[in-house]
Amino acid sequence: MMGRGLVIGLTAGAFGGLVGLGGGVVMVPMLVGMTGLRQQQAHGTSLVALVFTGLVGAASYWSRGRVEVVGAVMLAVPAVLTARLGARYAHALPEWKLRRAFGGFLILVSVLLLGKTWLSGGSVPAAGLWLAAVLVPVGLLVGFLSGMMGVGGGNMMVPAMVLLAGFPQVLAQGTSLLAMVPAGIVGAHAHWQLGNVARALLPGVIPGILLGTLAGSALAMRLPELALRLAFAAILVYTGVKFLRTKRPEATASPAAAG
């Protein structure tokens, strides 16, 4: 299990590093396809691993002064409040419904991924009430989706910060990484309590995704960004459509009907 987890972590991290995504959108389908985990278990296992990538990424941006602490707090506090709800909602859903929901989420991420290329923020972030009015609702939504989908949520936080609050792109990325850590911890803990974490995979998945992200980020500097985003968006759409087409299980015939 550890070796398989390492392969999944390396692959998810490398793809995420190449296009600036969290590895969750790659890791969840791989966990389902390669290990046979239930959808809920894949989401919970992914979220535990992503807490570690968030910590490492946030520390890296922090060391370069690329984190807006006030903005991160405005995102993190409401996200913490809803992350547990998202995890519990995912646990309560029938697996086929969660698979369809994840498919739709992948297609949304592909749209955001393509749009990210043309994002341009201001030079100074908004402040005060306007900043709170933008970030608090985003935090509430992202926290819920993070807990539900097993992802970090940066792909929703970053566009909101850049387009609505005037954050420079790099500052938005660092701020989102810091904000996702506490929400990810809460959501991961909820999944852990619900039995949705494949603990045997973690010793491979966690170092794998960290190493893969570093390798992917380094390689991204040498490859054409737009082509990478287009190719990865196409993969996400293809995978998303497959999940959306998950069939509802046939209802078990009642004894009366059978007779």
C-alpha positions in Angstrom: 0.0 0.0 0.0 2.8 2.4 0.8 4.4 2.0 -2.6 1.1 2.6 -4.4 0.5 5.6 -2.2 3.9 7.0 -3.1 3.1 6.7 -6.8 -0.2 8.4 -6.4 1.3 11.2 -4.3 4.2 11.8 -6.7 1.8 11.9 -9.7 -0.7 14.2 -8.0 2.0 16.5 -6.7 3.8 16.7 -10.1 0.6 17.6 -12.0 -0.4 20.1 -9.3 3.1 21.7 -9.4 3.1 22.0 -13.1 -0.1 24.0 -13.4 -0.3 25.6 -9.9 -3.1 23.4 -8.6 -3.5 21.6 -5.4 -3.0 17.9 -5.9 -6.4 16.9 -4.7 -8.1 17.1 -8.1 -5.6 14.4 -9.3 -5.2 12.4 -6.2 -8.9 11.7 -5.6 -9.5 10.0 -9.0 -6.2 8.1 -8.6 -7.1 6.9 -5.2 -10.5 5.6 -6.4 -9.1 4.0 -9.6 -5.8 2.5 -8.3 -6.7 1.4 -4.8 -10.5 0.8 -4.9 -11.3 3.2 -2.1 -14.8 4.4 -1.7 -15.3 8.0 -2.9 -15.6 9.2 0.6 -12.4 7.5 1.6 -10.6 9.1 -1.3 -11.7 12.6 -0.3 -10.7 12.1 3.3 -7.3 10.6 2.5 -6.6 13.4 0.0 -7.5 16.1 2.4 -5.1 14.8 5.1 -2.2 14.8 2.6 -3.1 18.3 1.4 -2.7 19.7 4.9 1.0 19.0 4.6 1.4 20.5 1.2 -0.4 23.6 2.5 2.0 23.9 5.4 5.1 23.6 3.3 3.8 25.9 0.6 2.6 28.5 3.1 6.0 28.4 4.8 7.8 29.0 1.5 5.6 32.0 0.6 5.9 33.4 4.1 9.7 33.3 3.9 9.5 35.5 0.9 6.9 37.9 2.3 4.1 36.7 0.0 1.4 36.2 2.6 -1.3 38.7 3.7 -2.1 37.5 7.2 -5.3 39.6 7.7 -6.7 38.2 4.4 -5.7 34.7 5.4 -7.5 35.0 8.7 -10.6 36.4 7.0 -10.7 33.3 4.8 -9.6 30.7 7.3 -12.0 31.5 10.2 -15.2 31.1 8.2 -13.7 28.1 6.3 -13.0 26.4 9.6 -16.7 26.8 10.5 -17.9 25.0 7.4 -15.1 22.5 6.6 -16.6 19.9 9.1 -20.0 20.4 7.6 -18.6 19.7 4.2 -16.9 16.5 5.4 -20.1 15.3 7.1 -22.2 16.1 4.1 -19.8 14.1 1.8 -20.1 11.2 4.3 -23.9 11.3 4.3 -24.2 11.3 0.5 -24.7 8.1 -1.4 -21.4 7.3 -3.2 -22.9 7.7 -6.7 -24.1 11.2 -5.9 -20.7 12.2 -4.4 -19.0 10.9 -7.6 -21.3 13.0 -9.7 -20.7 16.1 -7.5 -17.0 15.6 -7.8 -17.3 15.3 -11.6 -19.0 18.7 -11.7 -16.4 20.1 -9.4 -13.6 19.0 -11.7 -15.2 20.8 -14.7 -15.5 23.9 -12.6 -11.8 23.7 -11.7 -10.9 23.3 -15.3 -12.7 26.6 -16.1 -10.9 28.4 -13.3 -7.6 26.9 -14.4 -7.9 28.3 -17.9 -9.1 31.7 -16.5 -6.1 31.9 -14.1 -3.8 32.6 -17.1 -5.4 35.9 -17.7 -5.9 37.0 -14.0 -4.4 40.3 -13.2 -4.8 41.9 -9.8 -3.9 45.3 -8.4 -0.7 46.3 -6.7 -2.2 46.8 -3.3 -4.9 44.5 -1.8 -8.2 46.0 -0.6 -8.7 46.6 3.1 -11.3 47.0 5.8 -14.9 46.2 5.3 -14.7 45.6 1.6 -11.9 43.0 2.1 -14.1 41.3 4.7 -17.2 41.4 2.5 -15.3 39.6 -0.3 -13.3 37.1 1.7 -15.6 35.9 4.4 -18.3 34.5 2.1 -15.5 33.0 -0.1 -14.1 31.3 3.1 -17.5 29.9 4.0 -18.0 28.4 0.6 -14.4 27.1 0.1 -14.3 25.6 3.6 -17.5 23.6 2.8 -16.2 22.5 -0.6 -12.8 21.6 0.8 -14.3 19.3 3.4 -16.7 17.8 0.9 -14.4 17.4 -2.1 -11.1 16.6 -0.3 -9.3 19.5 -1.9 -7.5 22.6 -0.7 -9.7 25.2 -2.3 -7.0 27.5 -3.6 -8.5 27.5 -7.1 -11.5 29.3 -5.8 -9.8 31.5 -3.3 -7.1 32.9 -5.6 -9.5 34.2 -8.4 -11.7 35.8 -5.7 -8.7 37.6 -4.1 -7.3 38.7 -7.4 -10.5 39.8 -9.2 -12.5 41.1 -6.3 -10.0 42.3 -3.7 -7.1 43.5 -5.9 -4.5 41.0 -4.6 -1.4 40.5 -6.8 -1.4 36.9 -8.1 1.6 35.7 -6.1 0.3 37.3 -2.9 -3.1 35.6 -3.4 -1.5 32.2 -3.8 0.6 32.5 -0.6 -2.4 33.8 1.3 -4.7 31.0 0.1 -2.1 28.4 1.1 -2.0 29.7 4.7 -5.8 29.9 4.8 -6.3 26.4 3.7 -4.2 24.9 6.5 -6.6 25.3 9.4 -9.7 24.5 7.3 -7.9 21.4 5.9 -7.0 20.3 9.4 -10.6 20.6 10.6 -12.0 18.8 7.5 -9.4 16.1 7.6 -10.1 15.5 11.3 -13.8 15.1 10.6 -13.1 12.6 7.8 -10.7 10.7 10.2 -13.4 10.4 12.8 -15.9 9.2 10.2 -13.5 6.5 9.0 -12.9 8.1 5.7 -9.0 8.1 5.8 -7.0 5.2 4.4 -4.2 5.4 7.0 -2.1 2.7 5.4 -1.6 4.9 2.3 -0.5 8.1 4.1 3.2 7.1 4.6 3.5 7.0 0.9 1.0 9.7 -0.2 2.3 12.5 2.0 6.0 12.4 1.1 5.0 11.6 -2.5 2.9 14.7 -3.0 5.5 16.9 -1.3 8.3 15.7 -3.6 6.0 15.7 -6.6 4.9 19.3 -6.1 8.6 20.4 -5.8 9.5 18.6 -9.0 6.5 19.8 -10.9 7.0 23.4 -9.9 10.6 23.3 -11.0 9.7 21.7 -14.4 6.9 24.2 -14.9 9.5 27.0 -15.3 10.8 25.3 -18.5 7.5 24.5 -20.2 4.9 26.7 -22.0 2.3 27.6 -19.4 -0.7 28.0 -21.6 -0.1 24.6 -23.3 0.2 23.0 -19.9 -3.1 24.6 -18.7 -5.0 23.6 -21.9 -3.8 20.0 -21.6 -4.5 19.7 -18.0 -7.9 21.3 -18.3 -8.8 18.8 -21.0 -7.8 15.9 -18.7 -9.9 17.4 -15.9 -13.0 17.7 -18.2 -12.6 14.2 -19.4 -12.3 12.8 -15.9 -15.1 15.1 -14.7 -17.5 13.8 -17.4 -16.7 10.2 -16.4 -17.6 10.9 -12.8 -20.7 12.8 -13.9 -21.9 9.7 -15.8 -21.8 7.6 -12.7 -24.9 5.5 -12.8 -27.4 5.3 -10.0 -27.5 1.8 -8.5 -30.6 -0.1 -9.4 -33.1 -0.2 -6.6 -33.5 -3.6 -5.0 -36.8 -5.1 -6.0 -39.2 -5.5 -3.2 -40.6 -9.0 -2.3 -44.1 -8.0 -3.5 -42.7 -6.8 -6.9 -40.7 -10.0 -7.2 -43.8 -12.1 -6.6 
